[in-house]
Amino acid sequence: MGIFVSIVAVSFMVFFHELGHFLVARFFGIKVFSFSIGFGPKILSFSKGGTTYQLSLLPLGGYVKMKGGAPLHKRKYRSFAQKDEIDKTNINDRHPLVRIAIIFAGPLFNFILAFIIFLFVLMFSGIDVANNEPLIGNVGKEYKAASLLQSGDRILSINEVKIQGFSEIRGLLQGINGDSVKLEIQRGGDTLSLNVPLSIKDGAKLLGISPQVTRMTPSFFESINIAFNQMIDSILIIYDGLKKLIVGAIGIENLSGIIGITDISSQAYNSNFMFFMFIIALVSVNLGIINLLPLPALDGGQILFCIYEWVFRRRVNRRIADILSFIGISFLVAMMILGAFNDISRIINRI
């Protein structure tokens, strides 16, 4: 059941992406021949306003067919600066800024969808807010301190320096010489003095503890602000991950594809529905960002072509555009194959 729901959720994200292209294209008066939910043979369809709306056999996303939106090598190439025979219903004849708006709408709708999901999760499940009292909520099992510290311990002092709030702990640890620290803690009715070993992670000295949290339900307006910030943070985190992948800080064995996304979201669904929704929001952000990569086969590459035309008042040479598109598609196919290989390997190793 989890896999089925995950496939439907991922398909909906792709559909919502295409919905962005569709709505903005219609706003600018571009002729839309068809808007399909799914691919393959039509199951149901109806026409309205010159557009055929259809449900297709394979529910793996969707597509929008616009006038002039043919592959690059089949398009009628004419500078937007030419005023003769301009067809405003043809996306290929419109000003580059109009085309940029239509192209960017797809990734933008993925970000909007993520924001809506984050808002939904906040409104219905609340948010965990860290308590600043020096109370240990959890101790990571991979840290050396795990054998001595317990959840519920109150830290009274570190190397005889009194602790008033949990936020003071990290700063104090960084100024300590040596690989251990003397903690005075309160556990139940007892006060204990412990010599606790420190762990090193990313150059920082850590105990590996996290604060106790309180589940709070924010107001609607607070939820909007938190959901928006969560969306922005997710974008920045994913971009940082891509940057690390490009410079080699993260190995390509960490690359994942649609199989991994479906697998992770399926596990999340089987674990907790709200966690599943959170994962889907992150995947939606990821889909938006991937589509903005500067590859001709993606929205980001098409936006770059439009910017080039806007600045130089001529379109990219057709042959160059076709070569770049071929390279971009080849790169994407290679990444998809590598991602699928990594996903399958992880699943097999888990079994």
C-alpha positions in Angstrom: 0.0 0.0 0.0 2.8 2.4 0.9 4.5 2.0 -2.5 1.2 2.6 -4.3 0.5 5.8 -2.3 4.1 6.9 -2.9 3.8 6.5 -6.7 0.5 8.4 -6.7 2.1 11.2 -4.6 5.2 11.5 -6.8 2.9 11.5 -9.9 0.8 14.3 -8.4 4.0 16.4 -7.8 4.9 16.1 -11.5 1.3 16.9 -12.4 1.3 20.0 -10.2 4.5 21.1 -11.9 2.8 20.8 -15.3 -0.2 22.7 -13.9 2.0 25.6 -13.2 3.1 25.7 -16.9 -0.5 25.4 -18.0 -2.0 28.1 -15.8 0.6 30.7 -16.6 0.5 29.9 -20.3 -3.3 30.4 -20.4 -2.8 33.6 -18.4 -0.6 35.0 -21.2 -3.0 33.8 -23.9 -0.9 30.9 -25.2 -2.8 28.3 -27.1 -2.8 25.0 -25.1 -3.8 22.0 -27.2 -3.9 19.5 -24.4 -3.4 19.1 -20.7 -3.0 15.5 -19.7 -2.9 13.7 -16.3 -0.7 10.8 -17.0 0.8 9.5 -20.3 -0.1 7.0 -22.9 -3.6 6.2 -24.4 -6.5 8.3 -23.3 -9.0 6.9 -20.8 -11.2 9.9 -20.4 -11.2 13.3 -22.1 -13.3 16.4 -22.8 -12.6 19.6 -24.6 -13.3 23.1 -23.5 -12.0 26.4 -24.8 -9.9 24.7 -27.5 -8.0 22.6 -24.9 -8.4 18.8 -24.5 -8.3 17.7 -20.9 -7.5 14.1 -20.6 -6.8 11.3 -18.2 -4.3 8.9 -19.6 -3.4 5.3 -18.9 -0.1 5.7 -17.1 -0.6 8.0 -14.1 3.1 9.1 -14.0 2.8 12.8 -13.9 1.4 14.7 -16.9 2.2 17.1 -19.7 1.0 20.3 -21.4 1.1 20.6 -25.2 1.3 24.3 -26.2 1.3 25.9 -29.6 4.9 26.3 -30.7 6.2 24.1 -27.9 7.8 21.6 -30.2 11.3 20.2 -29.8 14.1 22.7 -30.5 15.0 21.2 -33.9 11.4 21.5 -35.1 10.7 25.0 -34.0 10.3 28.0 -36.3 13.2 30.1 -35.3 12.6 33.8 -35.6 13.9 36.7 -33.5 11.3 38.0 -31.1 12.4 41.5 -32.3 10.8 40.8 -35.7 7.3 42.3 -35.6 5.9 40.7 -38.8 3.5 37.8 -38.5 3.8 37.5 -34.7 1.3 34.9 -33.3 0.6 35.8 -29.7 -0.9 32.4 -29.1 2.4 30.7 -30.0 4.8 30.5 -27.1 7.7 30.4 -29.5 6.7 33.9 -30.8 6.3 35.6 -27.5 8.8 37.8 -25.7 11.5 35.9 -23.8 10.3 37.3 -20.5 6.8 35.7 -21.2 8.4 32.4 -22.0 10.6 32.6 -18.8 7.5 33.2 -16.7 5.8 30.2 -18.3 8.8 27.9 -17.9 9.6 29.0 -14.3 6.0 28.4 -13.3 6.6 24.7 -13.2 9.4 24.7 -10.5 7.6 27.6 -8.7 4.5 25.4 -8.3 6.6 22.7 -6.8 7.8 25.1 -4.2 4.2 26.3 -3.6 3.1 22.7 -3.2 5.9 22.1 -0.6 4.8 25.2 1.2 1.1 24.0 1.3 2.2 20.6 2.6 4.4 22.1 5.3 1.5 24.3 6.3 -0.8 21.3 6.4 1.6 19.3 8.6 2.0 22.3 11.0 -1.7 22.9 11.3 -2.6 19.3 12.0 0.4 17.9 13.9 2.1 20.9 15.4 5.8 21.4 15.7 8.4 20.3 18.2 9.9 23.3 20.0 13.3 22.8 21.8 13.2 23.5 25.5 16.1 25.7 26.6 16.2 24.1 30.0 19.5 22.1 30.4 17.6 18.9 30.2 18.8 16.0 28.0 16.1 14.8 25.6 18.1 12.3 23.7 21.7 11.0 23.5 22.9 9.8 20.1 24.0 6.1 20.3 27.0 6.8 18.1 28.5 9.3 20.5 30.9 8.3 23.3 28.8 10.0 26.0 25.9 7.6 25.3 27.2 5.1 27.9 27.1 7.7 30.7 24.3 10.2 30.0 20.6 9.5 29.9 17.4 11.1 28.7 16.0 13.3 31.5 19.4 14.2 33.0 19.6 17.8 34.0 23.1 19.3 33.4 24.0 21.5 36.4 27.6 22.5 35.4 30.3 21.8 32.9 33.8 21.9 34.3 32.3 23.7 37.4 30.7 26.4 35.2 27.0 26.6 36.1 24.6 26.0 33.2 21.4 28.1 33.0 20.2 27.1 29.5 20.8 24.3 27.0 22.0 26.8 24.4 25.1 27.5 26.5 26.4 24.0 26.3 27.8 23.9 22.7 29.8 27.1 23.2 31.3 25.9 26.4 32.4 22.6 24.9 34.4 24.3 22.1 36.6 26.1 24.7 37.6 23.0 26.6 41.1 21.4 26.3 41.3 17.7 26.2 39.0 14.9 25.0 36.7 14.7 28.1 34.6 17.0 30.3 33.5 17.0 33.9 29.7 17.2 34.2 27.6 17.6 37.3 24.1 16.3 36.6 20.9 15.7 38.4 19.3 12.3 37.8 16.1 11.8 39.7 16.9 12.8 43.3 20.6 12.2 42.9 23.4 14.6 42.0 26.2 12.9 40.0 29.7 14.0 39.0 30.8 12.3 35.8 33.9 12.5 33.6 32.3 12.3 30.1 34.3 11.7 26.9 33.7 14.1 24.0 33.2 13.2 20.3 34.5 15.2 17.4 32.3 15.9 14.4 33.0 18.4 11.6 35.8 19.8 13.8 33.4 20.5 16.7 33.5 18.9 20.2 30.2 17.3 21.0 28.4 15.3 23.7 25.9 14.1 21.2 22.9 15.3 23.2 19.7 17.1 22.1 17.3 19.1 24.3 13.9 18.0 25.4 11.2 19.2 23.1 7.6 20.3 23.5 4.9 19.7 20.9 3.2 23.0 20.1 0.4 23.9 17.7 1.2 27.3 16.2 -1.6 29.7 15.1 -2.5 29.9 11.4 -0.3 33.0 10.8 2.6 31.5 12.8 2.2 28.4 10.7 2.4 30.4 7.5 5.7 32.0 8.6 7.2 28.7 9.8 6.1 26.8 6.6 7.6 29.5 4.4 10.9 29.4 6.3 10.9 25.6 6.2 10.5 25.8 2.4 13.4 28.2 2.1 15.6 26.1 4.4 14.8 23.0 2.3 15.7 24.8 -0.9 19.1 25.9 0.6 19.8 22.5 2.0 19.2 20.7 -1.3 21.2 23.3 -3.2 24.1 22.8 -0.7 23.8 19.1 -1.2 24.0 19.5 -5.0 27.1 21.8 -4.6 28.8 19.2 -2.4 28.0 16.5 -5.0 29.5 18.6 -7.8 32.7 19.4 -5.9 33.1 15.9 -4.7 32.4 16.5 -1.0 29.6 13.9 -1.4 30.3 10.7 -3.3 28.1 9.8 -6.3 27.1 6.6 -4.4 24.8 9.0 -2.5 22.9 9.9 -5.7 19.3 8.7 -5.7 16.6 8.5 -8.3 12.8 7.8 -8.5 13.2 4.3 -7.1 14.9 5.7 -4.0 12.4 8.5 -3.6 9.5 6.0 -3.9 11.2 3.6 -1.4 11.9 6.4 1.2 8.4 7.9 0.9 6.9 4.4 1.1 8.8 3.7 4.4 7.7 7.1 5.7 4.0 6.3 4.9 4.2 3.0 6.7 5.8 4.7 9.7 3.8 8.0 10.1 1.5 9.8 7.7 2.6 13.3 8.8 6.2 12.3 8.3 5.3 10.9 4.9 3.8 14.3 4.0 6.9 16.0 5.2 9.1 13.8 3.0 6.7 14.5 0.0 7.2 18.2 0.6 11.0 17.8 0.5 10.7 15.7 -2.7 8.6 18.5 -4.3 11.3 21.0 -3.4 13.9 18.7 -4.9 11.9 18.3 -8.1 11.6 22.1 -8.5 15.3 22.6 -7.9 16.4 19.8 -10.3 14.2 21.3 -13.0 16.0 24.6 -12.6 19.5 23.1 -13.3 21.0 24.8 -16.3 20.6 21.8 -18.7 18.8 22.4 -22.0 16.5 19.4 -21.5 15.2 21.0 -18.2 13.4 24.2 -17.4 16.6 25.9 -16.2 18.3 25.4 -19.6 15.3 26.7 -21.5 15.3 29.8 -19.2 19.0 30.3 -20.1 18.2 30.2 -23.8 15.5 32.8 -23.2 17.9 35.0 -21.2 20.4 34.8 -24.1 17.8 35.8 -26.6 16.6 38.7 -24.4 20.1 40.0 -23.9 21.5 39.5 -27.4 18.2 39.9 -29.3 18.8 36.7 -31.2 18.2 33.1 -30.5 20.8 30.5 -29.8 22.0 28.9 -33.0 19.8 25.9 -33.8 22.7 23.5 -34.3 24.3 24.6 -31.0 21.0 24.3 -29.2 20.5 20.8 -30.6 24.0 19.7 -29.5 23.6 21.2 -26.0 20.2 19.5 -25.7 21.7 16.1 -26.7 24.5 16.5 -24.2 22.0 17.6 -21.5 19.7 14.6 -22.2 22.6 12.2 -22.2 23.8 13.6 -18.9 20.3 13.2 -17.4 19.9 9.7 -18.6 23.3 8.8 -17.2 22.4 10.3 -13.8 19.0 8.5 -13.8 20.7 5.1 -14.5 23.3 5.8 -11.8 20.6 6.8 -9.4 18.6 3.7 -10.1 21.7 1.5 -9.7 22.4 3.1 -6.3 18.8 2.8 -5.2 18.6 -0.9 -6.2 21.9 -1.6 -4.5 20.7 0.0 -1.2 17.5 -1.9 -1.3 19.3 -5.2 -1.9 21.8 -4.5 0.8 19.0 -3.7 3.2 17.3 -7.1 2.4 
